[in-house]
Amino acid sequence: MAKDQALPPVVRPRTPGPRQTGAVSARAEEHVAKKKFNPLQFFREVRAEARKISWPSRRETWITSVMVFIMVLLTSIFFFVVDAALGKIVQELLTGFPSLQSLLHMIGIGTGS
């Protein structure tokens, strides 16, 4: 490390002081207990947050939907091919490779049976 580069300061976790170690004060507990749920205020806040959302345009939604459809199609084709290949391998293993035996017999390498 070069001499002109300063090391970052060491960050130590803050430990509570003598006054911070106690439990929550009774006044704070009373304040929490007195706070009531106001449905009207809740829906006002929800509406205000919904206004902040940056909604996608119709074009962006269409493009994203088409991209998802294409990826689903490609993925389904991939898994169909993999499933068919693995199914064929398992079938050959369970039946003793009859297609391989017939191929070898046709080219003259087969067993004498």
N, C-alpha and C positions, 0 to 999 in steps of 0.2 A: 504494500500500500504506500502511495506517495506521501511525503511529509506534509504537502499542502492540503491534503484531503482530511477533513475533520471527521471523527467518528460520531455517529448519531448519539444523542443523549440516551442514557439508560432510563427506561420507563419502568418504574416499580409500581406494583399494585397498591392502591390506596388502602391503608388499614384504618379502621374506624378509631376515632379518638375516644377519650374517656366519656364524653357526653353522648356520643353516637351509638354506644353499645346497648343502650336500654331498649326496651320494647316500645312499640308505638304508643304515643301518649293517649290518654283517655279522651282528650278533646278531638284528636284526629279520628279516633274510632267513632265518636259521636257524629262527626261530620260525615263520615262514610255511611253510617247507619241512617242518617236523615235524608241522604240524597235519594230521591224517588225517580223512577223511570217515567219519562214523559213521552208517550208515543208520537205526539204531534211534533215535538222537538226532534225526535229520532228521524222521522220522515223528512223533515226540513233539511237535516244534515245529509241524509241519503241523497236527496234531490240536488243539494249543493255539490256533493262529491260527483254525482253523475254528470253534472255540467262540465266538470274538469276533464272528463274522459275524451281522448282523441279517437273518435270512431273512424274506422276505415271507410273509404268511399265504396260505392257499388262496384266500381271497376277493380279495386284492390281485392274485394271479397270474391268476385268472380275469378280472378287470376289465381288466388290462393286455393279456391275450391277445385279448379281444374288441375292445379299442381298436385293436390292431395289425391284426386282421382287417378292421375297418371301414376303416382307412386304406389298406390294401392294395387293398381293393375300390374305394374312391374313386379311388385313383391309377391303377388299371388301367382304369377307365372313362374317366378324363381322357385317358390316353395312347391309348386306342382311338379316341376322338373326334378327337384331334389327328392321329393316323395316318390315319384315314379322310378328314379334310379335306385334309391334305397330299397324299394319294394322288389325290383327286379333282382338286385343282389341277394336279398334274403330268400327269394324264391329259388334262385340258382343254388344257394347254399343248402336249402332244405331238400331239394330234389336231386342233388348230386351232380349238378352241371350237365344235364342231358344235352343242352344245345352245344356245349363245348365238346362233349363226347361225339355227337353226330358230326360236328365240323371236322374233328380230327379223323373220324372214320372216312369222311368224304375225301379228304386229301391223302389218305393212305397211311396215316400215322396211328390209327386207332389200335386198340388192343385186339387180340386174336379171338375174342369171344363172339 
